[in-house]
């Protein structure tokens, strides 16, 4: 019987320590786009994805997959600033994506000529 109060006290102490350590812990941000571009030529974009803010990343992220260059198999991706004019246009197009796919072909977007 003497074991039970000690076990409960130890459990309570562990819970308090966990709560206190959580107060001082920094939230580590895990975003895919450490840096972004304001503009990427539309002709070079094959498809794109838009990722909304999450608990791991406080930013909206737009990841562009570029068309292969010189028959290369290398996949080149760029991050686009979601607050740029082109980023806002792609987000508008993304919202019209009724297929609910992970990526959206740029050719399916009706974007302004300068987007």
N, C-alpha and C positions, 0 to 999 in steps of 0.2 A: 504493500500500500504506500510506503514511503517513496517508491519509485515514481508513481503517477504525478504527484505535485512537482517533483523535480523535472520530469519530462515536459509538463505543461509550461513550467517556468522557462525552460530552455527553448521551447517552441515559441513562446511569446517574445523572448529576447531575440530570436532569429527573425521574426516578423518585423520587430521594431528596427533592427539593423538594416533589413532589406528596404524598408520604407525610408529610412534616413539616407541611405546611399542613393536612392532614386531621386531625392531632392537635389543633390549636388551633381548628379550625372548630366553630362551634356548629351543632347540628342545628336547622334551622328547622322549626317545627311548622306544618303547614298543615291546620287543622281547619275544618270548615264552620260549627261552632257556637262563636262566641266567647263567648256567654253562653247560659245555659239557664234554663228555668222549672221549678219543682217540680211544677206541676200545671196542666193545661189542661182545661176542662170537656169531658167525653166527647162531649156533644151537638154540640160545635163541630168535632170532628175527623172528617175524611172518610177519610183514609188516613195511613199512616206508613211510614217506612223505618228500619231499624237498620243502622248501619255499625260493624263491629268495628274494633278498634285496627289501625292500619297503620303502615308505616314513616314516613309523613308526619304522622300524628296519633296521639298516645298515648292518646286517649280513645275510649270507645264513644260513638257519637253517635246520637241518636234525633231524626229530623226529621219533624214533623207537618205535614200539609197540611190546612188548615182548610176547612170548607165555605164556599162563596161566600155573601156577605152581600148582601141586596137585589138579587139577580139580577146581581151584578157579575161581570165576567170576570177580575178581579184574583185571582191566586193568592197566598194568604197562607200562609207557612210559619213555624213556631215550632220551636225546639229544646227538647227536654225533657231534664231531668237524668236520666241513666240510673240513678243511685243512689236516686232518689226511689221511693216506693211505686208510683206510676203508671208510672214508667220501668221498674221491675222487672217489673210485670205485662205491659207491652207487649213486653218482651224475651222473656218466657215464651211469649206468644202468637206472636211472630215465629218462635220455634224450631219451632212447629207448622206454619209456612207451608210446605206441601208443594209449592206451585206454583213455588217458586224465582223469584218475580217481584221486581222492584226495589221495589215498594210493596205494601202489604197493606191491604185495606179494614178499617176499624175495626169494621164490622158483622159481619165474619167472626170477630171475637174474642169469646170468652165471658169477659168480665171481671166482677169483683165490682162491685156497684152503686156503690161509692165510688171506683172506679178511673178 
